[in-house]
Amino acid sequence: MRTTLPPLAVIGAGFSGTMAALHLSRLMPERPVLLCEKSGAFARGLAYATGCSDHLLNVRATNMSAFPDQPDHFSRWLEACPLDGVAWTRSTPAGLFAARGLYGRYLTDLLLTALSEPGPAPRLMLENDEVVDLVPAEDGFELTLAAGRRRRVAGAILACGNLRAPRGSRSRYTVDPWNDAPLDDLRPDLPLLIIGTGLTMVDAVAALRQRGFAGMILAVSRRGLLPQVHAATAPWPAPEIPAAARRSLLTLLRVLRDETRRAAAAGVDWRSVIDALRGASIGLWRGLPLAEQRRFLRHVRAFWDVHRHRMAPPAAEIIGRELAGGGLRVMRARVVAVEDVAGHARVSLRERGAAAPRIVEVQRIIDASGVGRVADTDDLLLRRLMGRGLIRPDALGLGLAVADDLAVLDQRGEAGRSLWTLGPLLRGTLWECTAVPDIRTQAEELARTVALRLQDAAADTARETA
């Protein structure tokens, strides 16, 4: 018999939302799961929808299983992959790295398998439209889609992924790093500017060269730091962190420096020490006082990011060749002003230590400056939920304030509604919440929490109406 229970909505079908939906569809066979995605790229999101074979995952394939209890799941999928898929992998002394587009195929396969599972009623339903509002209703929400349709849902999981940062440059020549269309008519005689020198810049350079752009590329950031490179590592035990270091950022950094020196004396690379922190990093972050977390964001974040989120060796080789050949120049600078002129933009850059700005003429500006904060977001759904008092930013403004079970807190600090989140929207609460090894565990645990909550609520309703 077809279920009459309203569905649970999962808003966003990148890795976070897709995995939460897959777990929920298995845990709640009596209630459908509505997976909503505005882009049409279900299970891929921005990260895994790329068609550039040089856009590599920055985590080894051996640690990219979608399921925490099946660590070799992705590796086994790769082994069964046809030859055209194998061509999208790179074997290095540091391990095997797969192209992000290939990982998108893996996630798509998982979703298609779930959609084809037999049963008396569909357990997983796809909605290819943007969710623009959630209005509280009896026993859930009324969900509104951009096309105007409305659906009653029992609850919702906000899996919006990385939010877009506010655009710093208002030039008509500024383009999104994931939108190839504005890069079709590039000229080789005029430079292109990339704002940001992190992993998105690395991807942008690889894509530009694969598309045949032969001109100069300028990349700028305040510190001019490039991501470090993955290398072969040896096991290293998780460091012992004394209580004093858990309350002081400066003391914690000293402990980690001492640990890397001990590792080096034993012939072990610093990367092993950083990797050994993975299991403890969330606890360390949450244990730091708010003032220390703010100090980290101001003074340490950029240095931590380039050591924690590293380039795959083939990506580093591309950047190395470009730097050595002069095709890429990395500058420690910030954009002061942008003026649009006929056919290009005139950008004023203030380099570190320079007395006066430097003017550069560029044909495009790729904004790779990083992800946005919830407190500053222009996302329509999140702005409406904040305006209605149903959600609030965390204390740092990075993501959403949540309870321990990832239920979203409202403006009064309460988690009374069936509204949860996971993934990058937990950045302020957990810090380490953007990589697959972190999110896959979140998705499984949150699915159990949500399924139990909705099953208990349905049982209470049944008793009241009996």
PyMOL commands that set and color helices and strands:
alter all, ss='L'
color gray80, all
select helices_A, chain A and resi 15-27+61-63+73-79+83-86+100-115+181-183+199-210+243-246+249-265+270-276+278-287+290-308+313-325+374-376+380-387+423-430+436-465
alter helices_A, ss='H'
color red, helices_A
select strands_A, chain A and resi 8-11+33-36+89-92+95-98+124-127+131-137+140-145+150-153+155-158+174-175+192-195+217-221+328-341+344-351+358-362+365-367+419-421
alter strands_A, ss='S'
color yellow, strands_A
deselect
rebuild
show_as cartoon
